[in-house]
Amino acid sequence: MAFSVSALFLFGVIVIIFIRNKQMKLSHAILAALFGFMVSQSTAAKPIQDFLSQLAKTISSVVS
């Protein structure tokens, strides 16, 4: 299933607005989960995963 960048961007903005306004309800949580699902199947998944892995390694080395 392929989604365009604009659809991912739109869902991302909606999720951010709900979180910032502290109005995260069940329907909004479902929307956030769908957004995560769509991002995981996009071309952005690999760079995001690499960034988070590097961040975890950096934090781990600073804490130890």
Backbone hydrogen bonds, N-H to C=O, Kabsch-Sander energy under -0.5 kcal/mol:
donor,donor_aa,acceptor,acceptor_aa,energy
8,L,4,S,-1.8
9,F,5,V,-2.7
10,L,6,S,-2.4
11,F,7,A,-2.4
12,G,8,L,-2.3
13,V,9,F,-2.4
14,I,10,L,-2.2
15,V,11,F,-2.5
16,I,12,G,-2.3
17,I,13,V,-2.3
18,F,14,I,-2.2
19,I,15,V,-2.3
20,R,16,I,-2.7
21,N,17,I,-2.1
22,K,19,I,-1.1
23,Q,18,F,-2.3
25,K,23,Q,-1.0
29,A,25,K,-2.6
30,I,26,L,-2.2
31,L,27,S,-1.8
32,A,28,H,-2.4
33,A,29,A,-2.2
34,L,30,I,-2.5
35,F,31,L,-2.3
36,G,32,A,-2.3
37,F,33,A,-2.2
38,M,34,L,-2.5
39,V,35,F,-2.5
40,S,36,G,-2.0
41,Q,37,F,-0.8
41,Q,38,M,-0.7
42,S,39,V,-1.5
45,A,42,S,-1.2
48,I,44,A,-1.9
49,Q,45,A,-2.5
50,D,46,K,-2.6
51,F,47,P,-2.3
52,L,48,I,-2.5
53,S,49,Q,-2.2
54,Q,50,D,-2.3
55,L,51,F,-2.5
56,A,52,L,-2.3
57,K,53,S,-2.1
58,T,54,Q,-2.4
59,I,55,L,-2.6
60,S,56,A,-2.3
61,S,57,K,-2.2
62,V,58,T,-1.9
63,V,59,I,-2.4
64,S,60,S,-2.0
